[in-house]
Amino acid sequence: MEINLLELLKTTGFFTITWQQVLMIIISFILFYLAIKKQYEPLLLLPIAFGVLLTNLPLGEFDLTNPPSGTDAGGLIYYLYQGVKLGIYPPLIFLGVGAMTDFGPLIANPKSILLGAAAQLGIFAALLGAVLLNTLFPNVFPYDLKAAASIGIIGGADGPTAIFLTSKLKPELLGAIAIAAYSYMALIPIIQPPLMRWIVPKKERQIVMEQLRPVSKLEKIIFSVMVTVICSILLPSAAPLIACLMFGNLLRESGVVERLSKTAQNELINIITIFLGVSVGATAKAERFLSPSTLGIIALGLAAFAFSTIGGLLFGRIMCKFSGGKINPLIGAAGVSAVPMAARVAHKVGTEDCPSNYLLMHAMGPNVAGVIGSAVAAGLLLVSLS
């Protein structure tokens, strides 16, 4: 009887679990806490946390790259992961984002696209930082150019774009980069306000901007179509993201396919979010995740967010000077593409110094421009390094 119990114990995960797997399971619990208790980006952080838990359970059939040995068929996560590997999920997420987003503020104030471009500074700052770390400590931080680009895209504050680019260039880093990207996106209300108060003087934070002009339905339709055509011709590598973003917005603004628009905003994006989050989280296996290079990714990701915010704020101050004090530089921080969280943070900080100030719609212009800018930056990196 004792022998049978021992043999039974050997067939369970308790007999084979490693300390690294235990640590990763604890990390998944921390992510659960952040998603559920703190409500930090729960729609994606919760599925990612569950994926981390699944992939680090011993003896579980959650291999992402190959079917279990001796079989021809993979497990559930193996097939869900094909949507990441083949670049299907991120564009579909963009389809839903486009259907939920009003591009009117960007169309009403085209200059705000410059703020969205300036807020991509963190992408290239983190890329250069990764290259520098690799040069100084090649054995500790083995970041080649593809890894550096994948780390840098965290600065775009756009989770689907980060996943899209990393799955193409450096899929083995996908778990660490996805967790870093979505964790820092969730922490935008904590990361950005101190930088805003540090860089933008109180006098400029109190600037009240004029109300934006109304944007017609025709303008919005033409904008979606023209951006698709121009970006697809100039930068085909970014076309899957940009085209889906604009198609989703076209569904919204056309006014003739309300059922499709609602599906893109709700059922479709929710289903894809579940598949994407769980399968990406499942890439964070203990043997890959627990390494000094992962700590480097976490640190560089934070630097990328900070530099992106700083880039938007500094360019906002420049635009403030040239406009004769008509532009509140705080909206530059919304140039990171965390829609609409970054715009809400800019509005909140603005109202703290001037309660009558209403910056939300003004900040949505750079915010939407940041979504386009991060996708374009990803396309440039992809075409340069593929």
HUDAWO-V80588 format. One record per run of one state. SS is the DSSP state (2 for helix, 1 for strand, 0 for the rest). FROM is the first residue (numbers start at 1). TO is the last residue. If there is no record, write none. Layout:
# HUDAWO-V80588
ss:SS from:FROM to:TO
ss:SS from:FROM to:TO
This chain:
# HUDAWO-V80588
ss:0 from:1 to:1
ss:2 from:2 to:10
ss:0 from:11 to:12
ss:2 from:13 to:15
ss:0 from:16 to:18
ss:2 from:19 to:36
ss:0 from:37 to:41
ss:2 from:42 to:55
ss:0 from:56 to:75
ss:2 from:76 to:85
ss:0 from:86 to:88
ss:2 from:89 to:100
ss:0 from:101 to:103
ss:2 from:104 to:108
ss:0 from:109 to:111
ss:2 from:112 to:118
ss:0 from:119 to:120
ss:2 from:121 to:136
ss:0 from:137 to:144
ss:2 from:145 to:156
ss:0 from:157 to:158
ss:2 from:159 to:169
ss:0 from:170 to:170
ss:2 from:171 to:186
ss:0 from:187 to:187
ss:2 from:188 to:199
ss:0 from:200 to:201
ss:2 from:202 to:205
ss:0 from:206 to:216
ss:2 from:217 to:234
ss:0 from:235 to:235
ss:2 from:236 to:254
ss:0 from:255 to:257
ss:2 from:258 to:281
ss:0 from:282 to:285
ss:2 from:286 to:289
ss:0 from:290 to:291
ss:2 from:292 to:322
ss:0 from:323 to:328
ss:2 from:329 to:335
ss:0 from:336 to:340
ss:2 from:341 to:353
ss:0 from:354 to:359
ss:2 from:360 to:385
ss:0 from:386 to:386
